[in-house]
Amino acid sequence: MFETLTNRLSDVFRNLRGRGRLSDKDVESAMREIKLALLEADVNYKVVKDFIAGVKEKAVGEEILKSLTPGQQVVKLVSDELTSLMGGSPSTLGLAGKPPTIIMLVGLQGTGKTSLAAKLGLMYKSEGKKVLLTAADVYRPAAVQQLEALGKELDIDVFKGEKDEPALKVAERSYRTADKEGYSILIMDTAGRLHIDESMMDELKSIKTALKPHSVLFVADAMTGQDAVNQALQFDESVGFDGVVLTKLDGDARGGAALSVKAVTGKPVMFVGTGEKPRDLEVFYPDRMASRIIGMGDVLSLIEKAEAAVDKQDAEEMARKMLKDEFTLDDFLVQLDQVSQIGAIDEIIKMLPAQMAPKGLKDISVSESDLKKIKAIIQSMTKDERSLPKSINGNRRTRIARGSGTEVSDVNRLLKQFEQMKKMMKGLTGKKGKFRPIQGF
């Protein structure tokens, strides 16, 4: 996400950091480059204009220009201004004093409302709340079946209407069911259209009026840029909503919607979808997102993801094994599986500050197909080979490749990756087998 913008800003900041002192001309040149970068990222023009004016006003002050690290000060100003632009602090959904809390999802077709309903449901379920999903999209083919399938996969109850039952009736009956059966959270998936039309808006308004949801979330595809912002304006004027969810942010290399929507609509981004897996939903933290955009990573979010996916005792046991050089290929397989629960390796690396990203891991892939191949290779080894990979010579590699249905080059790559991870992880562990704190954090 934001890859294009991050690269452009990194070039600007690199040039600033290389100067011992900054002149007004240096600042003016940097602001011009930042302005072009934001416009190329599809950020709203007025938003860009106000943003640059705000940074420039602070950057040309005597304190910045005479600072010992003026370039670093400008980077901080840009980061602070980006944080402010995206809302300053995170906005969260409040819970009803008397359950159930009703959350209504609105937006155009194809933005990912149905998947989001399930992701939100899983988030609340993991907090110990009883969740009911309502399939109130009665128009899109297979919408009800999709929500049912997701509910079954995540063990979350789904309420669906009778054949040809209007969406409003489905919504009302689902509320009565949630209230009667003690559900804490009711999440309502509503119908979208390929474009905005009056009948859709009328239906959404009728559901909102009847159920009085505690939160209405507008769901937008981040990859559509300013179109998503314009749609948000139209939905807010017609139906009204409390916050925005940007889906498919992992595929958005520009970031125009995320950077514009709060300033244009006045409504905060509350969540972002960062992938297709049920757990690929994050609370939107403006300061953390600003840190990612300027190339400083997002270590806090990475730690939270790791804590949710990896058992602390398991991690400490792995650290102990690495420290004593007892880390085996069986352990490697377990660790890759845990890492895949956190996210794709390339996305994890992007959450680290650029100077900290471990180069040794750049070629490691943990996609589902790669994991299957790695499992097949490791399971084709003997117990002794898994414990002592250095004993695997040429003949053994050929046998393992044949037994796993892979090539010798695949076996070689796996063994190389194992040694890379082993070296990197051993470098991150302290003398007591605990992970060392990262300097500066």
N, C-alpha and C positions, 0 to 999 in steps of 0.2 A: 504494500500500500504506500502511496505517496512517493514511489521510487523516483519518478521524474523530477518532482519538486525538490526532494531531498538532495538529489545529485546536483541540481542547479544551485541550491543554497550552499551546499558544501563547498562548491567552487568559489562562491563569493566570500564565504567565511575564511577559507584557506588564504585567500589573497589579503584579507584584512589582518589576519593573525601574523602574517609575514612582515607587517610594517611596525616599526618601533613607535611611530607617532602617526596620528591621522589628522588630515586637514579637512576643511569644509568640502573641498573638491573630492577627496577620497570618499567621504560619507555620501556626497551627492551621487557619485558614480556607483557606489554599492547599492544605494536605494533604487537607482534606475534598474540595476540588474535584478534586484529582489522584486521590483514591480513587474518586470517582464516575466520572471519566473512564476509569479502568482497568476498573472493573466494567462500564461500558457497552461497553467494548472486548472483553467476554467473557473477561476474564482470571480464572483460578481465584480464588475468594474468599479461601482461605487464603493464596495467593501474594500477593494484594493487601494483606491484613492485615499480613503479615510485611514486605512492601516498604515500606508507609507507616510502620511502626514503625521500620524501619532508617533511613529518611530523616529522620524526625522527631527521632530520638535525636541525629543529627549536626547537624540544622539549628537546634536550640534552644540550642546551645552559645554561650558568650560570644563566641567568635572570629567566628562567622557574624553574629550580631546587631549586633556593633560594627564590622563590616567597612565599608569605604567603598563597596563594591558588594555589599550583602547579597543583593539579588535575583539577581545573576549567580552568587553563591556557591551559592544554593539550586538554580539551574538545573544547575550542575556536579554537585551532590550527586545530583540526580535522574538525570542522565546516567550517573554512575558506578554508581549503584544498579541502573539498567536494564542496564548492561553486565554487572554481576555476576550479575543475575537470569538473563540469557541465556547465561551460561557463562564470562564473563570474557575468555577468549582463544579464537581459532578452533581447532577440532578437525579434524585432517586424517586421511585414510586412509593407513595405512602399507602398504608394499609387501612382498611375501614375499621372504625371502632367496633362495629358489629359485623362479623363475617356473613356472607362472603364478600371479599373485595372483587369488584368487577373490572376487568381490563379489556377494553375494546380495541381491536386492531383495524385500521382503515388504510386504504391505499389502492393504487391501480393493480390490475392483474399482472402477474409475473414478477412482482417485487419481493416475493418470499414470505407473504403473511402466514401461510399455513405452516411452513417450516418454523417460522418465528414463534408461532403459538406453542409448538412442541418444545422449542428451546427454552422459552420462558417458563413453561410448565416444569421442565426438568430442573431449572434453576430454583424454583420455589419448592419443588419436591425435595431437592437436596438440602433445603433448609428445614425440612420436617413438616411441611405444610401439605394438606390434602387438596389436590388440584383436580378441577374438571375443565376439560376443553369442549367448547361448543362449535359444532360444524354448522355455522350459519351462512356459509357460501353454498347456496342451493342451485347455482347456475353453472359454474364451471364443471365440465365433465371430470369425474373422478376426484373432485375436491374433498368430498366426504370420505371416500375410501382412502385418500392420501392421509388425512388426519387420523383416521382409524388405525391405519398401519403404523403411523408414528407413535400413536398412543399405546398400541400393543407392544411395540419395540421398547418403549420407555416405561411400561407398566403404569400408564396414566389413563384415567377414565375419560371417555369421549361421549358426549351427548349428541345424538343426531335426530333429525326430525323424521316424520312420516313422509311417504311419497307425495310429492307436489305440495307439501306444507310450506307456506310463506315463511320467509326468513324471520320476520318479526315474531311470529308464533313460536318458531323454534327457539329464538332468543328468550322469549318470556317463559316458556316451559323449562328451559335449561336453568334459568334463575330459580324457579320454584323448586326444582330438583336439588340444586346446590344448597339452597336455604334449608330445605327439609332434611337432607342427608348429611349436613354438617361439613360441607366443603369450605376450606379457607379461602381458596382462590378460584375464580371463574374467569377463564380466558376465552374471549369470543373472536373467532375467525370469521370475518365478513366477506362479502362478495366484492370483487373488483371488476374493472372493465379495461379494455385495451386503451380507452381514452375516457376523459371525464364527461359524464352526461347527467342530465337533470334527474332521471329516474333513479339512478344509483345514489345520488346525493339525497334524494327524498327518502329512500329506504334507510340509509344510514342515519338520517336525522330522526326518523321515526323510532328506530331501535334505541338511539341515544336518549330520546325524550322518554321512552317507556321504561328503560332500565336504569337511567341516570348512573352510568358507569363512573367509578372513582377516578379512572384514568383512561383517556383516549390517546392511543399512540398512532401517529402517522408513519407508515412503513414505506421507505423509498429505496430504490436501487442506487447505490452510491455511484455506480459506473455511468449513470445517465447525467451526472454533473448538474449544470444549471437547469436542465429539464426537471430534475428532482426538486430543486428549490422552487421553481415556478408552480409545480404540482402542489407543493406544500402550501403555498400562498392560497391557491384555489380551494384546497380542502379546508384550510383554516377559516376562510371567508364563508364557505358554505356549511360546513359541519362543525368546525372547531375542534381543536385537539390540544393536548397538554404537553406532548413531547414527541421527539422524532427518533425513529430507529433506522439506521443506515445499514442495509444488508449488502453483501458482496463487497465489503470494503477491502478484503484481501486481494481482489482483482482490480482495484481502482488505483492506477499508477499516478493519477493526477491529484485528486483530493478536493476538487472544486466544491462539491456539495457539502462535505464536512466543514470546510472553512467558511462557507457562505450562509448556510441555512439559519444559524442562530442570529446573525446580524440582520438578515433580511426579514425573517418571520418573527423574531423575538422569542421563539420557542426553542428550548434546549434539546440537543442530541442526548438521549438517555442511554441508549445501547447501540452497539455496532456488531454486525455479523461478520465473522472473520473466517468462515469456512462452511463446509457442508455437514460436518459432524454435529450431533446434538449439543455438544459442549462448546461449540464454536460461537459463543455469544459473550461479549464483554460489556461491563459497565463502561460508559464513556467518561474518561478522565481527561479534561482539556489540557492539564499540565503535562500529563504523560504523553498525550498525542503530540503536543508541541515539541516535546523532547525527541520523539521519533522523527518528526518532520525535519528538525535541524541536525539530525544525524547523531544525536546523543543516546539513542536507544530508549528502552523502557524496561529497566531492570526490575522495578517493583511489580509490574504486571507479569513478568516472566517468573518471578519468585512465587507469586500467587498461583499461577498455572501449575508450577512444579509441586507446590504444597498440596494442590487438589488432586494431582495425578500420582504422586510418588509417596509411599509410606516412609515416614521419617526414620524409623528403625531400619528399614531395608536400605535406605540411602547411607546410613552410618555403617551398616555392615559392609556395603560395597566399598566405602571409603577405607575401612579397616583392611579389606582384602587387597585393595590397590596398594596401600601403604606397605603391606607385608609381601607384595608381589604374589598374591594368591588368586588374583583375578583371572578367571577362566573364560573360555568361549561360551560356556553355559551361562555365566554371569553376564557376558556381553549381550547374549540374546535377550535376557531378562531386561537389561538396561535399554536396549534399543526399543523394546516393546513399551517400556515406560516413557521414553522420549517421544514415541509416536503418539502417546496419549496427550502429551503437552502440545504437540503441533509438528508441522513439517520442519526439518532441520534448517532449511533456508530462512523460514520465518522466525525461528528461534534466534538464529544468528543476527537477524535484522533488529531484534529487540535488545541486543548488546550494543554499547558504544562502539563506534567503528574501530577505535584503537584496541579494543579488547576482543574483537571477534576472532575466535580460534581458527587460524588458516588450515590447521590440520584436519578440520571437520568439513571443509567445503565440498569434498567429493562424496561424503557419506549420504546415502539416501535411505529413507525409512518409509517409503510408500508401501502400501499393502502388498503389492506384487513383489517388491524387493524383500520385504520381511519373509514372505513365503519361500523365496529363493534361499535367503540366509538360513532359515530354519532347516530347509532340505539339506543344505551343505553341512551344517553343524550336526544334524541327526545322522548323517552318513559317516561321521567320524567315530572312531572308537572312544571309549571313556578316557583312555590315556592320552589320545590326541587332543581331546577337548581340554584336558587339564594342562597339557604341555604342547602348545601349538608349534613351538620351535622344532619339535621332533618330526614335523610333517615335511618330508622330503619330496622330490619330484615324483617318484613312483606312487607315493601315498596320495599326492594331489591328483594324479590321474585317476586313481581308484575312487577317490571321494567325488570327483566330478562325474564319473560314470555312474556312481551309485545315486547321486542326487539329480541326475538328468540335466547337469549344467556343463559349462566349459571350464577348462583348467584356469583360464583367465578370470573367471568368476571366483574361483577358490583363492587365487592369488590376491584379488582385489579385497576379498573379505579379510584375509589374514593381515593385509596391509592396513585396512581400516581398524582392525582390532588393535594393532600396535599403536596407531595414531591416537585412538580414544584412550588407551591405557596410559600413554605418555601424558596426554593433556589432563586427564582426570587426576593422575598422580601429582601433577604440578599444582593442582588446585586444592590438594589436601594438606592439612597441617600436620604437625608432629603427633597430635593426639587423635588423628583419624577423622578430624572434623574439617569441613570445607572452610578454607581461608576466606575472610571477608575481603571483598574487592576494594582495592584502594580507592578512596574518593567517594565511597558509598557507605 
